[in-house]
Structures are given as structure tokens and as C-alpha cells.
């Protein structure tokens, strides 16, 4: 393409005009160049949106991980408290049976 442009430029400098075919070719190349620039601009915009969405997703993942840690900590504390109730309560009391059943439900085994 650069070769053709150089030939047209040389012809224009020599003759002071360009042929209709060369003029049409130049218009076509210019139109193509504008379309390519529009496509590049749209691609960049799309890329910015994607990057922004990725950042938001990363932030959400970090938030969810922090929330998960808090919940796990509370869950472990609740299990410890239920174990304490089970261990302190007499085996025939309602508190013992409640704690035993709660532990079975929460961790899958009692005692």
C-alpha cells in the first residue's frame, strides 16, 4: 500500500493531479482508515469496560473472602460454645441433648 501511495504522490508532484482511479483508491483507503480507527476506538472502550468489570469482580471476591472468614470465625465460636454446654450439662438434661443434636447437625458427629 505504501508503494502505491508513493507512486500517486510522485505522480501528483510531477503532474499536479491524480487519475480518477488513483483518487478513488485514495478515498477508499481513507474510508478504510477511518473505519479501522473507529474499530480501534470501540475496542479500547470495550477493553476499558472489561478491565473495570474485572476490577469490580476482584473487589467483590476480596469482600466475600473477608465475609467468609468472619462467618467461619463465628461458626467455630458457636460450635465451641455448644461443646461447652454439652460438656457441662448432665447427660440426661435437655441442654445436653440440645447441644449433642446441634453438634451432629453442625459438624456431623457428637461427642
C-alpha positions as MATLAB code, in Angstrom:
seq = 'XXXXXXXXXXXXXXXXXXXXXXXXXXXXXXXXXXXXXXXXXXXXXXXXXXXXXXXXXXXXXXXXXXXXXXXXXXXXXXXXXXXXXXXXXXXXXXXXXXXXXXXXXXXXXXX';
ca = [
       0.000    0.000    0.000;
       2.823    2.407    0.871;
       4.313    1.758   -2.562;
       1.066    2.763   -4.253;
       0.830    5.921   -2.146;
       4.413    6.814   -3.049;
       3.624    6.351   -6.762;
       0.484    8.520   -6.515;
       2.382   11.166   -4.539;
       5.182   11.181   -7.108;
       2.667   11.402   -9.971;
       0.830   14.279   -8.230;
       4.083   16.168   -7.644;
       5.055   15.641  -11.283;
       1.678   16.197  -12.981;
      -0.209   18.304  -10.434;
      -3.173   15.929  -10.395;
      -4.080   12.301   -9.890;
      -6.034    9.937  -12.071;
      -9.686    9.246  -11.212;
      -8.780    5.627  -10.402;
      -5.996    6.726   -8.059;
      -8.280    9.311   -6.481;
     -10.937    6.637   -5.874;
      -8.281    4.327   -4.448;
      -7.138    7.084   -2.071;
     -10.735    7.746   -0.984;
     -11.257    4.016   -0.388;
      -8.050    3.826    1.689;
      -9.082    6.895    3.668;
     -12.525    5.420    4.309;
     -10.923    2.151    5.380;
      -8.557    4.054    7.669;
     -11.492    5.817    9.365;
     -13.311    2.501    9.812;
     -10.201    0.940   11.312;
      -9.802    3.891   13.668;
     -13.446    3.551   14.727;
     -12.898   -0.165   15.341;
      -9.779    0.580   17.411;
     -11.673    3.185   19.440;
     -14.529    0.737   20.072;
     -12.047   -1.987   21.020;
     -10.339    0.340   23.516;
     -13.698    1.290   25.028;
     -14.676   -2.352   25.290;
     -11.306   -3.156   26.855;
     -11.780   -0.397   29.462;
     -15.216   -1.778   30.346;
     -13.791   -5.295   30.670;
     -10.912   -4.108   32.857;
     -13.356   -2.199   35.068;
     -15.611   -5.235   35.400;
     -12.588   -7.396   36.248;
     -11.517   -4.965   38.980;
     -15.031   -4.915   40.398;
     -15.092   -8.724   40.394;
     -11.742   -8.837   42.215;
     -13.035   -6.400   44.833;
     -16.186   -8.485   45.276;
     -14.103  -11.651   45.682;
     -11.990   -9.946   48.358;
     -15.127   -8.740   50.134;
     -16.670  -12.221   50.031;
     -13.475  -13.839   51.313;
     -13.382  -11.425   54.245;
     -17.063  -12.092   54.955;
     -16.444  -15.857   54.748;
     -13.625  -15.584   57.307;
     -15.891  -13.672   59.699;
     -18.652  -16.257   59.311;
     -16.217  -19.154   59.807;
     -14.900  -17.497   62.959;
     -18.436  -17.041   64.334;
     -19.329  -20.614   63.352;
     -16.289  -22.039   65.151;
     -17.099  -19.931   68.212;
     -20.707  -21.208   68.197;
     -19.529  -24.825   67.943;
     -17.117  -24.267   70.828;
     -19.909  -22.773   72.955;
     -22.237  -25.681   72.122;
     -19.472  -28.150   73.046;
     -19.022  -26.305   76.327;
     -22.764  -26.619   77.022;
     -22.643  -30.319   76.159;
     -19.604  -30.914   78.345;
     -21.011  -29.021   81.358;
     -24.585  -30.289   81.174;
     -25.513  -33.642   82.620;
     -26.128  -36.354   80.002;
     -29.776  -36.628   80.883;
     -30.567  -32.913   80.678;
     -32.323  -31.122   77.878;
     -29.318  -28.808   77.412;
     -27.043  -31.806   76.839;
     -29.414  -33.342   74.286;
     -29.828  -29.987   72.528;
     -26.057  -29.494   72.371;
     -25.473  -33.052   71.188;
     -28.068  -32.736   68.402;
     -26.807  -29.275   67.422;
     -23.256  -30.599   67.091;
     -24.447  -33.529   64.984;
     -26.212  -31.085   62.685;
     -23.291  -28.647   62.534;
     -20.264  -30.875   62.327;
     -21.559  -34.345   61.640;
     -20.525  -36.091   64.865;
     -21.365  -35.823   68.524;
     -19.063  -36.230   71.477;
];
